[in-house]
Structures are given as structure tokens and as C-alpha cells.
Amino acid sequence: MAEAMPLLELAGVHTHIGRYHILHGVDLAVPEGRVSVLLGRNGAGKTTSLRTIIGLWRASHGAIRFAGAEITGHATPDIARLGIAYVPENMGVFTTLTVAENFRLADWRGDPQPARLDAVMAAFPVLAQKWQARAGTLSGGQKQMLAIGRAIATEHRLLIIDEPSKGLAPVMVAQLTEALASLKRARTTILLVEQNFAMAQALGDHVAVMEDGRIVYRGEMAALAADIALQTRLLGLSLASHQ
Amino acid sequence: MRLLSHDHPGHWLLAALLAALLLALAFAPFLLPGTKALAVAARILIFIVLAASYDLLLGYTGIVSFAQTSFFGLGAYGVAIALSGGGGWLALILGAAAGIAVSVALALAMALLSLRVRAIFFSMITLALARFTQVLASEWRGLTGGEDGLTFSVPRLIAPGFHPFVAPVLGLRISGPVIAYYLIFAVTLASFLVLLRIVNSPFGRVLQAIRENPFRAEALGYQTIFHRALASALAAGFAALAGAMMAMQLRYTNPDTTLSFSLMIDILLMVVIGGMGTLYGAAIGATVMVLAQYYLQPGLAALAAAARGIVLAPALLDPGRWLLWLGLIFVLVVTFFPAGIAGSLRARANASARPPIA
């Protein structure tokens, strides 16, 4: 890693959910201004890792540091207020509220800045058309755009996105990839969990692969993308099969 | 529309119902002279505040509480205890203020202690508080008069014997209870508009977000415990205000009129029949329930008398069976208006409206 100090760092993080031991010492570094992708099979512990970072699950051992400060065991709102936006895999929009109301909730300090909202609307024009519609009436892709749009409607230091492409039509995935690519060009720090390898490859700078609650591989995305044998070994798939 | 905090009723029928309700309540003493009609109209007003306060909690925040009657009772007993020692407006206002203050403090303490844990524990604690206040009111005879309750006189201006004008005004002889009614009307209208303002404020938006998914709200940086506690405190304060008005209007209070569990069920039904999370629904639900409680029995008696010749009809329409008919009305409302009257009408209006373009 070229960066001196990562923006987010997990060191030996263990998480128990009830009597199940899910994370077995996760070590992960998310460098500032880059896109880090977390890959792995279903049940490997990717979502649990993200939830542990945001404080929805409490780490039983290990340390989580954000911008140099320890956040292990902090309450979720306190962690969010440090500048971490979390987009959960089930899209995380408030379905009974309108699109406008969802955006007004984006910032706990008050309404988001109009200039930023304009930028979001430019990236996702469909949201402007649905401004007064209840979020529950949106399609899956539109909900995902709303969830990501809401996360970027206010300034955050780190964007955590869990499987944005899940259940979406290919055309939607392409649109989302483009929107996230523009965030990447603006040097937004992103931690992305993604099963769609094509999307992960298009966006990721760094990659970490999880298995059974541990990180089993970390490196540059380009290196993993070029090594089909490694992909097959780590992910049980090859890039070719997803293109 | 600014008065309504830009929260339009949504459906023409709902708007018409609400306008009719407002007009009827505003002119009730003139339209329906008589002590009973005035008492029913006042009760509707008081229950609009009580049901709306409960809707803030249940409908907007998703908190299930059984202690709304406790706060209602605290407000009523505040006024009753203050006035049973004599005294005028100052005692009335201080009694109401004390009832509201104790309710708000109690709700805050309860929320901060128990809302941190699972919602079900909070519900259990509210159940315990409801029972506790009930027992306290019936056992602490020295202060509350026990099961008999407290009877007291109200300030002269709103007392039954007071008549400010010799001649009738618009055909009605203005009396203390009529003045009390308009005082209750003004407080109810103001409370309802304030509650509308609260639910349509940024704070109200966060409450709705919490209702739908507290974790998502927390992940956006909202301290949900603070919002929930504040919602509980506001709901308790308005419930206590309603209780104070109830005591002022009845000129007595006892555990049955303000603290009983069946009253809590009534409030729950009012909010469900009217439509949770709409506030307007609380007004409609309170009106339907109070009218049913007072006029279903005499209505059935009249129907039974009219249907004397028809087989089985008099037995079915026996006034003693009014609870059966109330239950039937409730089943019909839930079947045809699954989101309550206001909620279902709004949903229909939303479904038929074309998606607006920003």
C-alpha cells in the first residue's frame, strides 16, 4: 500500500452474532481517495464486516479505526456522524416517505445543500422525475439510485456500499456502475461489497477477498483481474464467465 | 394551508368530512342545545387531542405504549387535586401545568431507561405504569379520593350557574359550560395544529424514518433514542392536557373515567379506525367512537321499536347489544379501510394521482 495511513482500518476484528462466530480476525485497510472492493462467496462475512464497521454489530475483539481514531464499540449514529455513509444491500430507503423526504433525511444536521442535490439529480435524472413519489413505489434500480444518491447528497469521508447491483437488470447495473465511476473519478473513498465481478473490476482499485470470516487475499484489482487461476481458486469463478 | 403545515387531507371526501367536523364542533352548542349534546361534543374534542397524541407515538414513531391513559389521568388528577382545595383559574392552570410536567418527566425517564432495549420491553413497562397509576389513584384515598374520585368546583366563569347575558345569543342562553366548551374547542384546535406542525417538521420526518427502520435512521446519524424519547414526552404532555380538559369539563375525576384499561383500548381503536400516522384519522376515529358510545344504544332502541313486527329484528337491535354492533362496525371499517378511514382515503387519492414531475 502506497498510502501512509488508511482512512479506515480493521485489525483482528471478531464479531459474534448470538452464539455464532462470524468474523475470525478481519484485517482490512481502506486507503483514502480509492475504491476498495470486498469480494467473497455468500456467507463469507462481507456484510457482517460492513455492519461491524458501522456499529450495527459490535466487534467482540479487535480494533476499528477511522481517520486515526478508534471507533470500536461506538454507537451507530456517532460513527455515521464522523462522515461514514452506509448503503445497505436491501437499499435502505424509507419506503413510506417520498423521494424528497428521503433526501431531506440525508443529513442529520439539516437539509442537504442544493448544489449537491443538483449534482445527484444530474447523475440520477429519474429521481428528479419521481421527486414527490413514495419511495416504496420506485423500481429496484430506482430505489438503489435513491439510496446511493442520498448517501452522496451530503459530504461524507467514506462511502460503504453493500452489493448495489443485487437483483438489478443489466441496464441498471451499467447505469449504476457509471454513477459510481464518476464518484471514483472525484476521488471519493469507497468500500464496496460486490458479487458482480465485472462491476467490481470496473470500479475497484484495491481488492480483498473474504472466506469464512477472514481476509484470504488482498492486492490490486488489476492483478486479480489478470489472474484467472487466482480468481477461480478464491472465488470459484473466472472473470471470463462473467463477461 | 400554512395552518395545516402543508399537510393536505389528500382526498376530497376526507377534506369534506374534516370540514364538516370542524363546523359541527364549532357550532355544536347552537346546533344541538342540551347538556348531553354539549357533553358529547366536548368529549369528542378532548378525545381528538388524546387520540392525536397517541397517533404521534404509535402512528408516526411506531412505539406501542399502553400508558397513554396514565398521562391522561395525571392531567385530570392534577386539575382535580388543585381545584378540590378551592381556588380559581390560577389553581386550574397550575394543576394542569403540574399534571403535564409530571407526565412529560415520567415519559422522558421511562423512554430513556427502556427504549434503548427492545421495543417489546418498553411496551411492557408502559403496561406496568398504566396499572401502577390505576392502583395509585384508587388506593391513595387521601389525595385522590380513591374509587369515588374527586368532585370539585371550577372557576365561576365556566361553572354551570354562570350566565353572562340575560338574553339568549342566537337562540342559546350562554352559560358557564358553553364557555368551558369553547375553551376546550380553542385548546383542541391549537393542540391539533401544533401536532400537525410537529409531524410535518424535520423532527416528524425522522420519527417516520425511525418507525420504518430504526437502524437505517441511525446509520444516517440520527440519535434515535433522543427522537423517540422526545416523541414520548410530547405525546405524554398532550395526553395530560387532554386529561386536564376532561377534569375541567366533568368537574370530577375518578380512576374509571381517566385511567381504565378499556379507555386505553378505546384510544387504540380510535387511532386504528381513523388511520394510523395521519393525525386527521385520530380526529375522525375519536368522533366515530364517541358518537357510537353515546348514540348507538338510543339509535338501536329506536330501530328496535320501528322493527317490532319483523322476526328476530327487535332481538338483534336490542340496545343491550350495542357492543356487538360496535364490533361489527369495527370489523367493517378494518375490512373496507385497512389503513383506517383517513389512511385508506389518502392511499386512494395517491394511487389515482398521476406521478408529479419535479
Boltz contact constraints between the chains, C-beta under 6 A:
constraints:
  - contact:
      token1: [A, 54]
      token2: [B, 219]
      max_distance: 6.0
  - contact:
      token1: [A, 56]
      token2: [B, 215]
      max_distance: 6.0
  - contact:
      token1: [A, 76]
      token2: [B, 218]
      max_distance: 6.0
  - contact:
      token1: [A, 76]
      token2: [B, 219]
      max_distance: 6.0
  - contact:
      token1: [A, 77]
      token2: [B, 218]
      max_distance: 6.0
  - contact:
      token1: [A, 77]
      token2: [B, 221]
      max_distance: 6.0
  - contact:
      token1: [A, 77]
      token2: [B, 222]
      max_distance: 6.0
  - contact:
      token1: [A, 77]
      token2: [B, 223]
      max_distance: 6.0
  - contact:
      token1: [A, 80]
      token2: [B, 219]
      max_distance: 6.0
  - contact:
      token1: [A, 80]
      token2: [B, 221]
      max_distance: 6.0
  - contact:
      token1: [A, 81]
      token2: [B, 221]
      max_distance: 6.0
  - contact:
      token1: [A, 86]
      token2: [B, 219]
      max_distance: 6.0
  - contact:
      token1: [A, 92]
      token2: [B, 216]
      max_distance: 6.0
  - contact:
      token1: [A, 94]
      token2: [B, 209]
      max_distance: 6.0
  - contact:
      token1: [A, 94]
      token2: [B, 212]
      max_distance: 6.0
  - contact:
      token1: [A, 96]
      token2: [B, 212]
      max_distance: 6.0
  - contact:
      token1: [A, 97]
      token2: [B, 208]
      max_distance: 6.0
  - contact:
      token1: [A, 101]
      token2: [B, 205]
      max_distance: 6.0
  - contact:
      token1: [A, 105]
      token2: [B, 209]
      max_distance: 6.0
  - contact:
      token1: [A, 108]
      token2: [B, 221]
      max_distance: 6.0
  - contact:
      token1: [A, 108]
      token2: [B, 222]
      max_distance: 6.0
  - contact:
      token1: [A, 128]
      token2: [B, 358]
      max_distance: 6.0
  - contact:
      token1: [A, 129]
      token2: [B, 357]
      max_distance: 6.0
  - contact:
      token1: [A, 131]
      token2: [B, 358]
      max_distance: 6.0
  - contact:
      token1: [A, 132]
      token2: [B, 356]
      max_distance: 6.0
  - contact:
      token1: [A, 133]
      token2: [B, 355]
      max_distance: 6.0
